[in-house]
Amino acid sequence: MSQFKSPTLRLRVGPAVWHSKEYDYPVEIVRFLGEMNGEEYYLVRTTLGETGIPRSQLEQEPDYIEDARQLLSRMIKSLRQRS
């Protein structure tokens, strides 16, 4: 039996909350920047400008339709690679 690891879904462009060390800030996710040291980073827009924030400090309301689309897309890609 193979081990199944639940995929991590990327955050979407749109509103989110940045849980910084001192405060929680409303932010707008602009785009995915990439990974560094195993952590995903996102470009976010705040009232003070734009900055890169690690995923572990961001929270976003779920969008179940978008999450399902991402999962199906990954499953199809995986199946194509196997054939």
N, C-alpha and C positions, 0 to 999 in steps of 0.2 A: 504494500500500500504506500503510495507516495504522500509526502507531506504537502499539505495545502497551506500556503501563506496568504492571508487576506491582503489584497492589493491596497496600497495607499492611494487615495484619490487626490489629485491636485486640486488646490483651491481655485475658484473661479474669479474672473475679473468681476469686480463689484464690491459692495460694502462688506466690511469685516471689522473686528475689534482687535486692536493691538494691545496685548497684556504686557506692558513694559514693567520694569522693576518697581517703579513708583506709582504709575497710574494706568488706567485703561483708556485708550484713545480710539475714537471712531476713525477709521481709515478707509480708503478706496484702494483695492488691489488693482494695479495697472497691468502687471504681467508677471509671468514666471521668469526668474533670472537664471536658475540652474541649481546645481548641487555643489556643496563644498563640505568636505569632511563628513559626508553622509547626511547632511541636513539640506533640505530644500530652502531656497531663498526666493522671496517675492519682492518686486518693486511696488511700494505703496505710496499713495499721496496722502499727506496730512495737511492741516491748516498751515504748517510751517514750510512745506515743500515736499520733495520726494526722497525716499531712502529705501535701502534694502533691509528686509526683516526676515529672520528665520521662521519657518513654518511653526515651530514649537511655541512661538509667541503670538500666533494669529489664530483667531477663531471666526468661523463663518457659519451662518445658518445653513442647514442642509437644503439642497435642491435635489430631490430624489430622482427626478427625470434626468437631470444632467449626470448624476452619479451613475444611473443605470446605463446611460449612453457611453460613458467612459469605460465601464466594466465590459459592455458588449464589444466595444471597439478593441479592447485589450484581448478579449477571448478570441475574436476573429483573427487578429494579428498572430496570436500564439498558434492557432490551428493552421494558419497558412504556412507558418515557419516549419511545422512538423510534417507537412505533406510535400 
